[in-house]
């Protein structure tokens, strides 16, 4: 079977964000699976217009949809702002539809409560996009897994949770790939 392609989506576009640090850490753990291609997808790179403000044919939207189409599954790096996901992530989710369908996803969240409330909001959105979310869900505390909320220093035990989540994503991504082919 052809290698799976899994996108690690950075869910924040704010200045000073720490999602690139978390995404890099997840990718380092993920690369222990040699039969999978992992790629960090930074929504900043796509310059997506707010849904409904453009034609839908902007270069960024076309590139975003093309990239999503090439993926078999996703890991969302989600930070909690005001008990939910960022507006930029919601816009990125809404900027595509069929490109998300029948794929698997895991969530790595962080915030004052480990980002749990944002992750739950994201699960509902992903369900509507026909994305199957896995149950393993690493949660990181902004108080204990980050220094001064800026430098990511995860506790060692998180590595096992990320590995478990990745195993589940790969299992579901392989299964859903057959669904997409039928």
Residue pairs with C-beta under 8 A, 6 or more apart in sequence:
1 174
3 35
3 36
3 37
4 35
4 36
4 37
4 72
4 73
4 170
4 173
4 174
4 177
5 36
5 37
5 39
5 70
5 71
5 72
5 73
6 30
6 36
6 37
6 38
6 39
6 71
6 72
6 73
6 74
6 75
6 169
6 170
6 173
7 38
7 39
7 40
7 41
7 67
7 68
7 71
7 73
7 74
7 75
8 23
8 26
8 27
8 30
8 38
8 39
8 40
8 41
8 74
8 75
8 77
9 41
9 43
9 74
9 75
9 76
9 77
9 89
9 92
10 17
10 19
10 20
10 23
10 40
10 41
10 42
10 43
10 44
10 77
11 19
11 43
11 76
11 77
11 78
11 79
11 85
11 86
11 88
11 89
12 19
12 77
12 79
12 86
12 88
12 89
13 43
13 44
13 86
13 88
14 86
16 150
17 79
18 79
18 110
18 146
18 149
18 150
18 151
18 152
19 77
19 79
20 40
20 42
21 151
21 152
22 77
22 108
22 110
22 140
22 152
23 40
23 42
23 77
24 40
25 152
25 154
25 162
26 75
26 77
26 108
26 162
27 38
27 40
29 159
29 162
29 163
29 166
30 36
30 38
30 75
30 162
30 166
31 38
32 163
33 166
33 170
36 170
39 71
41 67
41 71
41 74
43 64
43 88
43 89
43 92
46 60
46 61
46 63
46 64
46 67
46 92
47 58
47 59
47 60
48 58
48 60
48 61
48 64
48 88
48 91
48 92
48 95
49 58
49 60
49 61
50 91
51 91
51 94
51 95
54 61
61 95
61 96
64 92
64 95
64 96
65 95
65 96
65 99
68 96
68 99
68 100
69 99
71 103
72 103
72 104
72 173
72 174
72 176
72 177
73 103
73 104
73 105
73 106
73 169
73 170
73 172
73 173
73 176
74 103
74 104
74 105
74 106
74 131
74 169
75 105
75 106
75 107
75 108
75 165
75 166
75 169
76 89
76 105
76 106
76 107
76 108
76 122
77 108
78 85
78 89
78 107
78 108
78 109
78 110
78 115
78 118
78 119
78 122
79 86
79 109
79 110
79 111
79 115
79 118
80 109
80 110
80 111
80 112
80 113
80 115
80 116
80 117
80 118
81 111
81 118
83 117
83 118
83 121
84 117
84 118
84 121
85 118
85 121
85 122
85 125
89 122
90 125
93 100
93 125
93 126
93 129
97 129
100 126
100 129
100 130
100 131
101 129
101 130
101 131
101 180
102 130
102 132
102 176
102 179
102 180
103 131
103 132
103 173
103 176
103 180
104 131
104 132
104 133
104 134
104 168
104 169
104 172
104 173
104 175
104 176
105 126
105 131
105 132
105 133
105 134
105 169
106 133
106 134
106 136
106 137
106 165
106 166
106 168
106 169
107 119
107 122
107 123
107 133
107 137
107 165
108 137
108 138
108 140
108 162
108 165
109 115
109 116
109 118
109 119
109 137
109 138
109 139
109 140
110 139
110 140
110 141
110 142
110 145
110 146
111 117
111 118
111 141
111 142
112 141
112 142
112 143
113 139
114 139
114 140
114 141
115 139
115 140
116 139
119 137
119 139
122 133
123 133
126 133
127 133
132 172
132 176
134 165
134 168
134 169
134 172
135 168
136 161
136 164
136 165
136 167
136 168
137 161
137 165
138 158
138 161
138 162
138 165
140 146
140 154
140 158
142 149
144 155
145 152
145 153
145 154
145 155
145 158
146 152
146 153
147 153
